[in-house]
Amino acid sequence: MLNSFSSVQLDYIRLWFLVQHSLSSFRKIQSHYASLAEALQPNQLPVWQSLGIHKNHLQRVQDSNTEVEQRKFQHCLKQIEQSSDFILIDIDAAYPPQLLPYTDRPPILFGQGSPDTLLQPQVAIVGSRKPSPHGRQVAYDFAFYLSEQGFYINSGLAQGIDEAAHQAALKHQRTIAVMGTGLDQTYPSQHQALRQDILSNGGAVISEFLPNTPPLQHHFPRRNRIVSGLSLGVIVAEATLKSGSLITAKIAAEQGKAVFAIPGHIYGDFHQGCHQLIREGAILIDHPLQVIEDLALPTQWQSATKNSATPENMQEPIGIPEHLQALYQQLDWAGQTLDQLALLTQLDAAALTSQLMELELLGLAMQQAGCYLRCRSGK
């Protein structure tokens, strides 16, 4: 439960409330003003009109100073306090860096549980809400193996494949749920116990939606971009041709993420969506170790990093040329832009790109969605 909001958080929430989750309106206003506090002044309505903000949002601004609307906003703030343990806005240092490259990133995330889990290496597992017993078992097995190896399993708390993936990852206390409603609700309602298990076992439940936001159909594709954006790759465990998980796979591909599909019986409707993805270029997998290999990430990388945090264990990676070691130590699993790495290393652009190219040729770094990631330790 939150105790208070910063002034910047309040400005973000107020604007998000006024534009009713409209990303385009939020970004138009944010990019026009030096600060949101200025944008929210009562005399700025003509400027909003000139920016082409939707008439419904303009009407909400006009009404925002009435007693009725003020009460609604204060009630919204109270519900956020009651339903959230943390709030992350996209200018916070703690905001998930893997979402920053995307222009459609959520400007604000409401969360329960531990915000640090969002910074951990994640793999998304998605699929049909009504899977076959085989598909449910496959999702469970892949989630169990990957979470055992140190990855957090990210999914949407839906019935079927999502549910199986969360349940398996709970065995190793590594799972994150992204909601398509406000945090004051659980959808589907029968997953309230599963949601509580996630929170009780070191996980997190997050949403970009304000309290009282219902489970409308168009909210779930929006939710899916966060699922894929947070993850290093997306596994479609089982899907029909009409499954919403194919939308997640499409978004993941557009984000530059690895998309994996698990094949099934060629005559089974349950698997046709996965077969379609494979025909379109998704990576066919039949063992979770292949996911780790294709992502070029070592197993137990995260836990090994934690266990070696003491000074006596801080050894330079073996086999990495001395002039590349400082840069290599700045790389992480989530990925950083050239600008971020330049600030950290104080290297000029030419030297930085040259060293990154050397690390890539050595198999120690990779590019994904415009960011550079650490790969295997040198041997």
N, C-alpha and C positions, 0 to 999 in steps of 0.2 A: 504494500500500500504506500502510495506517495504521500509526502507530508507537505510539499510546496512545489511551486513552479518558478523557474527563473523568468525574468522579463522577456528574454528571447523565446523561450518555450511558449509563453503565453501568447506572444505575437504569432508564432507558427500555428498554434492551436486555433486562435481566433480567425486567422485567414483560412485555414483548412475548414473551419466550421462555416464560414461565410460562402466559400466556393463549393461546399459540399463534395469534397474529395476530387474536384476537377483538377487533374494534373496540369492541363494546358493553361487554365486560368491562373493557377498558383504560380507557374513558371513565368508567365507573361508579367504578372505583377512583381514577382521577386526580381526579375531581371531589369525592370524599369526603375526601381527605387534603390537608393543606397541602403535603406533599412526597411524592414516590414513595419516598424513603428511609424514611420512616415507614411507608408502606404495605407495604414489603417486610420489616418486622421479623417474626420468627417468631411472636410472640404476637398477630399480627393476623388469624389464620385465622378466629376467630369473627366478626370484623367483615366479612370477605369473605363468610362464610356469610349474614350478615344482609343483605348487599347483593344477594343472589341470584346470586352468581357460580356458573357451571356446576360440577357435581361433578367433572368431569375436571380443571378448573383447580385446584380445591381439593385434589385428590389430588396434583397436581404440586407444590403448595406444601408439603404434608405431607412429600413425598419429597425436597424440594429440598436438604435438608441432608445427605442420604446421600452416601456417597463416589461411588456410581455416577452420581447426578444432578449432583454437583459436577463430575465429569469431563466429563459431556456439555456442561455450560454452558461450561466452560473451552475445550473443543474448538470450540464454537460461536463463542466470542470469537476464537479463533485463526483460524478460517475467515473471520470478518468482517475481521480485520486483513489477511489475505492477498488477499481478493477485493475490498476497497473502498479507494477513494482518499479518500472523504469520507463523513461521516454528518451528516445534518441532522435535528434534532428540532424539533417545531413551536413551540418557544419561542425558537429561534435567530433572530437578526436576518437570517441568510442563508437561512432557510427560505423557499421560494417564496411571496410574498405573495398570489399569485392563488389559492392553495389555502386560505388562512386563513378565508375566509367559510363554508366547508363543514364541517358537524359530522362528516361521515364522512371528513375529510381523514386521510391516514396520519400517525400520531404520529411516525413515524420513516421516513426515506428513506436507503437505502444507495446509494452511487453510485461510478461510475468515470468518469474524465475530469475535465472542468472544471465545478465547481458553478455558476460564473457564467452558464453557458449557460441554466440554468433560470430566470434572471431576465430573459432576452431575450424579445421578442415572438414568440409561437409560434402556428402554425396546425396543427391536426391533420389528417392525411389518412388515412382508413381505408377498408376495403372488403373484398371477397371474398378468401379465400385461394386460390381457383382462378378468377381473372378471365379474361375473354376477352383476346385480344391488344389489342383496342381499349381495354378498360378499363385494362390495364397501361400503355399508352401515354399515356392521358389523365392517370392518376395521376402518371406521370413528368413530363409537360409542366407540369402545375399546380405540382408541387413545385419544378421547375426555375425557373419564373418567380417564384414567391413567395420562394424562397430568394435568388434574384438581387436581389429588391427589399428584402432585409434581414430577412426573417422566418425563424425557425428552424422546421423541419418536424418535428413530433412524431408518432411512431407506435409500433407495438407489436412491431416486428422479426419479424412473422409473414411467412409466404409470401404471394406475390401482390401486392396493392395496397400493403401496408406496405413490402415489399421494394423495389418500384419507387419509392416516395416517398423512402425513405432514400437509395437510389442516386442519384436526381436531386439531392437536397439536398446530397449529398456534393460535388458539383461546385463548390458555393460554400461548403463547410465549415460548413454550418448544419443539423445534424439531431440529434435526441434520441430515444433508444429507451427505452421503459418496458417492463420485463420482467414476466412472470407467474410467474417462478420466482425462486429465490435467485440472487445474482450469481455464485455458483460454477458455474452451469450456463448453457448457451446453448440456447434452444429457439426454432425447430428447430435441431438440431445443425449442419446444413449452412450456417447463417448465422454461424458463428464468424468467418469471414473478413470478412463485412459488419460484424459487431460491432467487430472490430479496426480496420477502416477508419474507423468512426465515431469511435473513440477517438483514432486517429492524426490525425484532421482536425478537432480542436478541439471535438468533440461530447461527449455524455455518455450513459451508460447507467445507469438507475436502477431500483430495486425497493424495495417496502416489505417484501418477504419475506426471512426469515432464510436463511442457507445451508442446503443440503440440502432446500429446499422444492421438490418436484417440480412438473411442469406439469399440475396437476389442472384439470379442466374449469371448476370454479367460481372458480378464481383469475383467469381472464381477464376476466370482467365486473368484478371488483374492480380489476384493472389498468386497465380502460377509463375508470373514473371519474377516474383520475390523468391519463390522456391528455387527456381533455376538460377537466378542471379546470385544467391548466397552460396551456391554449390560449385564444386569443381567440375562435376559432370552429372548428367541425369540418366538414370536407368529406368526404362519402361519395361516393367516386369511382365505385364500381360495386358493386352488392350484389343478391343474390337475396333473396327474401322470408324465407329462413331464416338469412341471414347474421348473424353476431354483431356486425357493425358497426352494425346497427340498434339494438342495446343501447347502444352508445356514443352514438349520436344521441339516444336517449331520455334518457340520463343528462345529456348536454350541454344538452338543452332544459330539464330539471329544474334544472340549475345556472344557467340564465339565459343560456347561451351561444348564439351564432348557429349554426344548423345549415344547411349547404349541401348540395344534392344535384345531381349531374350526370345529366341525362336520357340515355336511349339509345333503341334501337329498341323500338317498342311491342310487338312480338311476341317479343322476346328475353327469356328467363328471367334472363339476367345482370343486367338493369336493373330488374326488377320491384320490388326493395327500394327503389331510389331513387325510382321513380314513386310508391310508397306514401308515402314521406316527404314528397314534394312535395304530395300530396293532403292530408297531415296538417299542412301549413304550413311545411315546410322551404323555404328560398330556392333557387329554380331558378337555376343558373349554367351558362354555357357558355364563360366566359373567366375566368382567374384575377384579372384586374383588377377584376372585379365583386366579388370577395371583399374586396379592399382598400376599394373604395367603400362596400360595405355595412357594413364594420367602422368606417367613418368615420376611417380612419387614413391618413396620407400615406405614399407609397412613399419608401423610403430614409430614413424618420424616424430610425431608430436610428443608421445610419451618419452621417447629417447631424449628429446630436447629438454623436457622438464626434469628428467632424472640427472641430466648433466649440467644443471645450472650452477653447481658449486664451482668456485675458482679452480680448485685442484683438478676438476674434470673438464674444464674448458680448454680443450685441445683444438688446434687448428686442423681443419679438414685435411686428411692425407691426400697427396697427389694433386693438390691445387697449386698452381704457380704462385709464388709469393706475392707478386704484384696484383693478383686477382683476389687474394684472400679477404681484404677489407670489404670489397664490393660483395663478395659471396656471403659474408656474414650479415650484410644488410638485407639480403633477399629472404623472403618468407614464402609460405605456402599460398597466401591469399593473393599475392601479386601487388606490385607497385608500379606507378607510372615513371616515365623518365624524369619528370619534374620532381617527383618525390625522392627518387634515388639521387638526383643531383643535389638536393638539399641535404640529404643524409651523408653523402660521400664528399661533397664539395669538389667534385670533378667537373671539368668543363664538358660540353656536349660531345665533342669529338672523342675525348678520352673515355667517357662513359659508354658511348655506343660501341667503341672499339673493344672495351673490356667485356661488355655484355655479349658481343659476338663471339669472343673467345670462349666465354663460359658456355654459350649455346653449342659451339663446336665440340666442346669437351663433354657435352651431355649433362652439364651441371645447372643449366638454366633453360627456361623456355618462355615463349611469348604466348599469352592467352588474353583475348579481348583487350588488346592494347596495353597489357601489364606484363611485367616480368616476374616469374616465379622461380623459386629454388626447386631443383630436382634432387637427384640422389647425391649423397655425400661422396666426396672423392675417395677412390680406393687405390 
